[in-house]
Amino acid sequence: MKAIQVDKNEDGKISTALVELDPSSLPAGDVLVSVEYSTLNYKDGLVLSGLGGLVRQYPHVPGIDFAGSVIESDNDAYKKGDKVVLTGWRVGETHWGGYSEQARVNAQWLTPLPDGFSTRQAMAVGTAGLTAMLGIMALEDAGLQKDSGPVLVTGAAGGVGSIACALLSANNYEVDAVTGRESSIEYLRSLGVNTIIPRADVATPNGKPLNKEKWAGCIDSVGGAMLANVLTQMKYSASVAAIGLAGGAALDTTVIPFLLRAVNLLGIDSVMCPSEKRAVAWQRLANELPIERLESMVEEVALGEVPTLADAIIAGQVQGRTVIKVS
């Protein structure tokens, strides 16, 4: 079988290549899957580059997402031919992932492919889309309503941001989107964004603990100084769903927005998200995400192209979603 393999030599240097592996080399698991599609996420870029300390043992097969068909199963939950999706559970980090024509995993890590999605469409969604939906669900659980006011999406042209914009717009929310790329403006408009906000306008706090109230909710995939600034501009009792840290892990802020405006900072994790909640999010994605908008944000690449993509996604230069045709 073909696979992307990451290895580390004696000097600690990382190498990444398309190789041929025997399926017998796959790690333990009770379900064997023929992988049809995978995708590219920020975390995949880190693994491919040997950054972040995510991989503990080499050689390693990356790919934190995949979708395909069950080849064989020792678990009653799945049978041969079942279409499945996998995201999270540290697959692609501590367990071999989806950048391989076959993957052996534990049944509890799999989710049945939701009605209305092909395996390719599921990977156009991937971890980015699942996380975006979990963020929207958290905002709604915290009180966000369609008439509450505009919802801000930071890092809007990236994978999480693109799907968040499309989902919010499809659900009749007013969407404000932050981007630093002028070339992404028309793309974001096509996803249903109402207002484009230049990154420079929100990138740095002005030193005030509170600023004018603007947003009823926020999907934030940037973190760092931008998140600190956004918190000072949320409406009373509004919530921010914190999804990423492309702008840094540090958060230099005050407790004033939480105390005087009852602002909520909601942490979103899709890696260890319980299976029941995960299934609800996937079905909502299948029901609510406009397929034509999903397709408009997708670039499809071959498995052999994956090693060349790591630098671009780490640098924030990938727009929308990258789907990898594995088999």
N, C-alpha and C positions, 0 to 999 in steps of 0.2 A: 504494500500500500504506500501511496505517496503521503508525505507529511513534511511540515516545517519543523525543523529541530533546532533548538538553541543549545549551545554547549559552551563550556568555559575551559580554557586551557590552563596549564600550570601557572602561567603568569597572571591569571585572573581575567584575561581578555575574552570577551563574548563573541562568538561566531554564530551566524544564523544562516541556514541553507535549506533548500528543498532536497529531501532525501527519500530513499526507498527503505521502508521498515517492514519487518515481518509482523503480522498481527499478533503473534505469540508474545511480542514484547510489550503489549499493552498492559497497563496496571490492572489490579483486581477490580471487580465489579460484577453485579448480577445481571446487567443488560448490555448487550453489544449493539451498537447503532451504526448504520451506514450514514455517514455525514454527507449531506447534500450541499448545505450552505453554512458559512460562518460569517463573522463580521469583524469590524475593526473598532475597538474602543481605546480610550486613553490608557487604560490599564494594560491592554495588549501592547501598546507602544512601549510602556515601561518594561514589560517582560521581554519583548524582542530586543531591547537595548541593554538588558541586564541592570536596570535601574530600580530603585525602590525596595530592594531586598525581598521581592515577592516570591522568588523561586528559591527553594532551599536545596534542591538536588538536581544535578545535571547528569546526563543530557535531559532535555525537557521538551515537550510539545506544547506550545502556547494555544491560546484561543479560548476566551472565557465564555463564549456563546457558540451554540451550534443548533441546527435543526436537521432532522432526517428521519429515517425509517428503522424500526427495530429489526435486527437480523436474528437475534436469539435472546431469550429471556429466561432466567431462573426465578423470576418473581411473577406471581399471579397478576400483578397490576398491569403488566404489559405482555403482549403477544407479538409474534412475527408479523411484520407489516404495519404495525401501529406507527402513526406519525407523531413525533415528539419534538419538544423544544427543551433546551437546557440553557439557563443563565445562572451565574453565581455559584454558591457553595464552594468557592475557592478552586473550582475546576479551571484549568489553564494557569493556575498558580502552584498549588501544592499537588494537584492531580493533573495528569495529562489532559489536554483540552481538544478543541474542535478544529485545529489546523491539521487535520489528518483525515484520510478517507474512511477510517473507522475509529470509534471511540468506545471504550468500555467504562461504564460508570455505575453508580448505585441507583436503583430504581427511584428512591425518594428524592433524588435530585432532578428528576424529569417532570415535565408538565405535558399533558396531552396537547397536541397542536389545536388551538381553538378553532371552532367553526368559523369559516369565512377567511382564513389565512392559508396561503401556500407556505411551504418551508422557506422560499425566497423572501416572501413578504414578512414572515416572522423574523428573519434575520435583518431585514431592513429596519425593523423595530429594535430587536436585540435588547441588551442591557440598558442602552441609552433610553429607548422608548419605554421600557418597563419602569425604569427609575422616574422618568417624567410623569408617567401615570400615577405611580405611588405618591409623588409629590403633589399632584393635583388632588388625589383622594385625601391626603393629609390636610391640605388647605380647606377642602370642602368640609371635612370632619371638624375643623376648627372654626367653621362658620362662614366661609367664603360663599357668597351668592352672586348670581349674574348681575344684579343691580347694585352691587357693593362699590363698584368703581373699577378702574383699570388694574390689570394684573401685569406686573413687570416680569420679563424674562431676560436674565443676563446671559452672556455667552450665547446669544440667540441663534447664531448661524452654525453652531456646533451640533453634535448629534442629539444630546439631551434637549438643547434649546430649540432646535428645529421641530422636534416632535411635540414639545411642550406648546410651542406657538400654534402648530396645526391643530392639536387637541383642544386647546383653550378656545381658539377661534371657531372650531366646529361645534363647540358647546355654547356658543354665543356670549363668550366673555370678551370684553374689550382688552386688547393685547398691546402693551408697550414693549418694545424689544430694544435691547442694548447691543450694539455691534461697533467694532472698530474698523470694519472693512466697508468702504464705500461700495465695493463691488458686490456686496451681499444685500444691498438695499432692495433691489427688485426681487431677488430671491425671497426675502422675508415678506415682502408685500404679497407674493404669490401664496404664502402660507396663511394669509389672513391677518397679518399684523396691521394695527391701526396707526401707531406712532413709532417712528424710528428715533432712538436716542443715541447720539454719538457717545462712544465709550468715555471720551475725555470729560463729558459732563457729569459722570457719576464715578469716575475711577478713583478719586481721592477725596477723603473727608475734608470739610472746611474747618474743622475744629469745634464746631457747635454740637452740643449733645442732642439737640433737636432742630429739625428744619421743617419747612412747610410740608404738611401732609399731602401725599400724592397718590400712593398706591394701596389698593385693598388687599393685595396679595403679591407674592413674588416667588418665582422658581429661580433659585440662584445656583448656577454651576461654576461660579468664579471664586467666591470666598474672598479672603484677604481684605484689602482696603475698600474694595467696591462693596462688599457685604456690610462692612462697618458703616459706610456712607448710606447705603440703602436703608438700614435699620432706623436711621434718624429721620427718614422721610415716609415711613409707613403710616397709614391712617390708624385712628384709634381702634384697638383690638384686632388689628390686622396681623397676618402671619407670613413668615418667610420660610419656605421649604429649602433647607440647605442640602445641596446635592453634590457639589464638587468643590475642587480647590485649585482650579487652573491658575488663579491669581495669587495663590499662596495659602498656607495652612494657618498662619497667625491671624488672630482677630483682635485688633486694638480698638476697643470701644468702651462705652460706659453702660451702666445698668439703667440709665435714665429712660430710654425708650420702653423698657420693660415695666418700669415703675410708674411713669407718668402717662404712658399711652397704652399700656397693657398689650404691647407688641409680643408676639410669640415667635420664637425661633425653633423650628421643627427639624429635627435630624432625620434624613431619609437614607435608608440602607436597603439595597436590593439583593445583596449577596446572601444574607442569612434570613431573608424574609420568609415567614412561614408559608408552607405550600398552599394553604387555603386562601390566604390573602393574595398570594401570587396568581392563583387561578382566576380570582375575581378581576385582578388588574389586566390579565391577558384577555379575558373575555370582553372587558370594557374597551380595550384597544381594538379588538376585532370589530366591535359594534360601532365605535365612535370615531376612529381615525379614518378620514377620507383617503381611499386608496390612491386617487389621482394625486393628492398632495404628497402621500408617502412616496410614490414613484418619482415625483419631481425632485426629491432630495437624495436619490440613490445613484451611486456610481458602482458598477459591478467590475470586479477584477478577478483574475485567475489566482489560484493558490500560490503559484511561483512568484507572483509580484509582491507578496506580503512583506518580505524582508526590506523592501525599498520604502515602505510606508511609515515605518516607526518614527523617524525624525519629524515628518510632517505633522502627525497627529500630536506629538508631544509639544511641538511649537505652535499648536493652535491654527494650523494652516489647512485643515481638512474641513470642507463645508458639507453639511448634511451627513449622510450615512454611506459608508462603504460596505458593500456586500461582497463576500468572497465565495466564488463558486469552487467548491472543494472537489466534488466528484461528478 
